[in-house]
């Protein structure tokens, strides 16, 4: 039996397949495309069209990974995160809930919903992340099946009690919150060119790895009641701008991980729903990805133009990259 593809295999495969197209796409363009397919998942849930849901799940998975590759390669340090997709997800979910940090979530839903800011226990999560990476470099390797098992172990009971529609709403909420994190970074894209005293490129370049972002966030939030950096939008000082960047970079990571967790929750729930309804349908993302794109090990194929390097016609023309 062949080993399942790792998510890094899919990420590298999509990066090669869409290398020509993604070259001129900004991070925000990539996430807009992701959200467009997220909304199609929401529509498919509304219509109880599970075949359509899985089709768009493949598209969302492709764009999520492509987005993670894009920010990893971004020439501008403001958006760049040098770690792999699975490392970003693992920081928030190191095989435990990102909030209560228990291996089986014990969060109280009413209390959690009452909190305006649901920041995780980032110091403890970072310790788990660094312990997992010690001696292994900076990458964790997981397959789709691995993450489905991890999220089932952590949230299986909660997923069982929720409807597919509720999970879909949560998924769209997290996708929107990732868009908000991106918006916060877009608003700071010209900060280095604003000649703010004390704000230099070297300090921003340090915020391109998970440990450095997390440590800066924890340090700036020390002593704060909610444990997060505080800043004023109307103060263009080094301290305020740096705090805004740290806050937005942390959100960029956390909301991407949260969106993926609810994406997986939908797949987990869908497999249970279709079994209960006795449908001849298998909610297997891996097999559907292979059917749509081929095998990463032998090279992916664009489902539209049928080429191993997509040659579909798009005419992006951006000049913000690297500025």
C-alpha positions in Angstrom: 0.0 0.0 0.0 1.5 3.3 -1.0 1.9 6.0 1.6 -0.6 8.9 1.4 0.6 12.2 0.0 1.8 14.7 2.5 0.3 18.2 2.4 3.7 19.5 1.5 3.6 17.2 -1.6 0.3 18.9 -2.6 1.7 22.4 -1.8 4.8 21.8 -3.9 2.7 20.3 -6.7 0.3 23.2 -6.8 3.2 25.7 -6.7 4.7 24.1 -9.8 1.4 23.7 -11.6 0.4 27.3 -11.1 3.9 28.9 -11.0 3.2 31.0 -14.1 -0.2 32.2 -12.9 0.8 32.9 -9.3 3.9 34.9 -10.1 1.9 38.1 -10.5 -0.7 37.5 -7.8 -0.5 39.4 -4.5 -1.4 37.7 -1.2 -4.7 39.5 -1.0 -5.6 38.3 -4.6 -4.8 34.7 -3.5 -7.1 34.9 -0.5 -9.9 36.6 -2.4 -9.8 33.6 -4.7 -9.8 31.2 -1.7 -12.8 33.0 -0.2 -14.7 32.8 -3.5 -14.5 29.0 -3.3 -15.2 29.0 0.4 -18.5 30.7 -0.4 -19.3 28.0 -2.9 -18.8 25.4 -0.1 -21.4 27.4 1.9 -23.8 27.4 -1.0 -23.3 23.6 -1.5 -24.1 23.0 2.2 -27.3 25.1 1.8 -28.4 23.0 -1.1 -27.2 19.7 0.5 -25.3 19.1 -2.7 -22.4 16.9 -1.4 -20.8 16.3 -4.8 -20.6 20.0 -5.4 -19.3 20.5 -1.9 -16.4 18.1 -2.5 -15.6 19.7 -5.8 -15.2 23.1 -4.2 -13.4 21.6 -1.2 -10.7 20.5 -3.7 -10.5 24.1 -5.0 -10.3 25.6 -1.5 -7.6 23.2 -0.5 -5.6 24.2 -3.6 -6.0 27.9 -3.0 -5.2 27.6 0.7 -1.9 25.9 0.0 -1.1 28.2 -2.8 -1.7 31.2 -0.5 0.7 29.7 2.1 3.3 29.2 -0.6 2.8 32.8 -1.8 3.4 34.3 1.6 6.4 32.1 2.2 7.9 33.4 -1.0 6.8 37.0 -0.6 9.7 39.4 -1.2 8.1 41.9 1.2 8.9 40.8 4.8 5.6 42.3 6.0 3.6 39.4 4.6 6.2 36.7 4.6 6.1 33.6 6.9 9.0 31.3 6.2 7.3 28.2 7.6 5.3 25.5 5.8 1.5 25.3 5.9 1.4 22.4 8.3 3.8 24.3 10.7 1.4 27.2 10.8 -1.6 24.9 11.5 0.5 22.9 14.1 1.3 26.1 16.0 -2.4 26.7 16.7 -3.2 23.0 17.0 -0.2 21.0 18.3 -2.5 18.0 18.7 -4.4 19.9 21.4 -7.1 22.6 21.4 -5.5 26.0 20.8 -7.5 27.5 23.6 -7.8 25.1 26.5 -4.7 23.2 25.3 -6.4 19.8 26.2 -6.1 16.8 23.8 -9.9 16.6 23.9 -11.4 20.1 23.9 -12.9 21.2 27.2 -13.7 24.8 26.2 -17.1 26.2 27.4 -18.9 27.4 24.2 -21.0 30.0 26.0 -17.9 31.5 27.7 -15.9 31.4 24.5 -18.6 33.2 22.5 -18.8 35.9 25.1 -15.1 36.7 24.7 -14.4 39.5 22.2 -10.9 38.3 21.7 -10.3 34.6 21.7 -6.5 34.6 21.9 -5.0 31.2 22.5 -2.4 30.3 25.1 0.4 31.2 22.8 3.3 30.7 25.2 2.2 27.1 25.9 1.4 26.5 22.2 4.9 27.8 21.2 6.6 25.5 23.7 4.7 22.5 22.2 5.6 23.7 18.7 9.3 24.1 19.5 9.4 20.8 21.3 8.0 19.0 18.2 10.5 20.7 16.0 13.5 20.1 18.1 16.0 18.2 16.1 13.7 18.0 13.1 14.4 21.4 11.5 11.5 23.7 11.0 8.9 21.5 9.2 6.2 19.1 10.3 4.9 16.6 7.8 1.3 15.6 7.8 -1.1 14.1 5.3 -4.8 15.1 4.9 -5.8 11.9 6.8 -3.4 12.9 9.6 -5.1 16.2 10.2 -8.6 14.7 9.9 -7.6 12.3 12.7 -6.0 15.1 14.8 -9.1 17.3 14.6 -11.4 14.3 15.2 -9.4 13.5 18.4 -9.6 17.1 19.6 -13.1 18.1 18.5 -14.9 14.9 17.5 -17.5 15.2 20.2 -18.3 18.8 19.4 -18.4 18.1 15.6 -20.9 15.3 16.3 -23.2 17.7 18.2 -23.1 20.5 15.5 -24.9 20.5 12.2 -23.1 20.7 8.9 -24.7 24.2 8.4 -23.3 25.5 11.7 -19.8 24.2 10.8 -20.1 25.9 7.5 -21.0 29.2 9.1 -17.9 28.9 11.4 -15.7 28.1 8.4 -16.9 31.2 6.5 -16.4 33.2 9.6 -12.7 32.1 9.9 -12.1 32.7 6.2 -13.4 36.3 6.7 -11.2 36.8 9.7 -8.2 35.8 7.7 -9.2 38.4 5.2 -9.3 40.9 8.0 -5.8 40.0 9.0 -4.7 40.5 5.4 -6.4 43.9 5.3 -4.5 45.0 8.5 -1.2 44.1 6.8 -2.2 45.9 3.5 -2.8 49.0 5.6 0.8 48.8 6.8 2.5 47.9 3.5 4.0 51.4 3.1 5.1 51.7 6.7 8.8 51.2 6.0 8.7 54.0 3.3 7.1 56.4 5.7 10.4 57.1 7.5 9.1 56.5 11.0 11.9 57.0 13.5 13.3 53.7 14.8 11.2 51.5 12.5 13.7 49.6 10.2 13.5 46.7 7.8 15.7 44.5 10.0 13.1 44.5 12.8 10.3 43.6 10.3 12.4 40.9 8.7 12.7 39.2 12.1 8.9 38.7 12.0 9.0 36.1 9.3 9.1 32.9 11.4 6.5 31.4 13.7 8.8 31.5 16.9 9.8 35.1 16.3 6.2 36.3 15.6 4.9 34.4 18.7 7.7 35.6 21.0 7.1 39.3 19.9 3.4 38.9 20.4 3.8 37.4 23.9 6.4 40.0 24.8 4.2 42.9 23.7 1.2 41.5 25.5 3.0 40.9 28.8 1.1 42.5 31.6 -2.0 43.2 29.4 -5.3 41.9 30.7 -6.1 40.1 27.4 -2.5 39.2 26.8 -2.2 40.8 23.4 -0.4 43.9 22.0 -2.1 47.2 22.4 -1.8 50.1 20.0 -3.5 53.3 18.7 -4.4 53.6 15.1 -3.9 57.3 15.2 -0.3 57.2 16.5 2.5 56.7 13.9 5.2 55.9 16.3 7.7 53.0 16.0 6.1 51.2 19.0 2.5 51.5 17.7 3.4 50.5 14.1 5.5 47.6 15.3 2.7 46.4 17.6 0.2 46.6 14.8 2.5 44.5 12.5 3.0 41.9 15.2 -0.7 41.7 15.9 -1.6 41.3 12.2 1.1 38.7 11.6 -0.1 36.6 14.5 -3.7 36.9 13.2 -2.5 35.9 9.7 -1.2 32.6 11.1 -4.0 31.9 13.6 -6.9 32.6 11.3 -5.4 30.5 8.5 -5.1 27.6 11.0 -8.6 28.2 12.2 -10.0 28.2 8.7 -8.3 25.0 8.0 -9.6 23.4 11.2 -13.2 24.2 10.3 -12.5 23.0 6.7 -11.5 19.7 8.1 -14.5 19.7 10.5 -16.8 20.0 7.5 -15.1 17.0 5.9 -15.4 15.0 9.1 -19.0 15.9 9.6 -19.8 15.2 5.9 -18.5 11.7 6.2 -20.8 11.0 9.1 -23.8 12.7 7.4 -23.5 10.7 4.2 -23.2 7.4 6.2 -26.3 8.3 8.3 -28.3 9.1 5.1 -27.1 5.8 3.5 -25.8 7.6 0.5 -23.4 6.0 -1.9 -20.9 8.8 -1.4 -17.5 8.9 0.1 -16.2 12.3 1.4 -12.6 11.5 0.6 -10.7 14.7 -0.2 -7.5 12.9 -1.2 -9.1 10.7 -3.8 -11.1 13.6 -5.2 -7.9 15.7 -5.5 -6.2 12.9 -7.3 -9.1 12.6 -9.7 -9.2 16.3 -10.4 -5.4 17.1 -10.5 -3.5 13.8 -10.6 -0.8 12.6 -8.3 1.8 15.0 -6.8 4.5 12.3 -7.1 4.0 12.2 -10.9 3.1 15.8 -11.5 -0.3 17.6 -11.3 -2.3 18.6 -14.3 -4.6 21.7 -14.7 -8.2 20.4 -14.9 -8.9 23.2 -17.5 -6.0 23.4 -19.9 -4.7 19.8 -19.2 -1.1 21.0 -18.9 1.5 20.3 -16.2 2.2 24.0 -16.0 -1.1 25.9 -16.2 -1.4 27.9 -19.4 -4.9 29.3 -18.9 -5.3 32.9 -19.9 -5.2 35.5 -17.1 -4.0 39.1 -17.3 -2.9 40.2 -13.8 -0.8 43.3 -13.7 0.3 44.3 -10.2 3.2 46.5 -9.0 2.8 46.1 -5.3 5.0 43.0 -4.9 8.3 43.8 -3.2 7.4 47.5 -2.5 
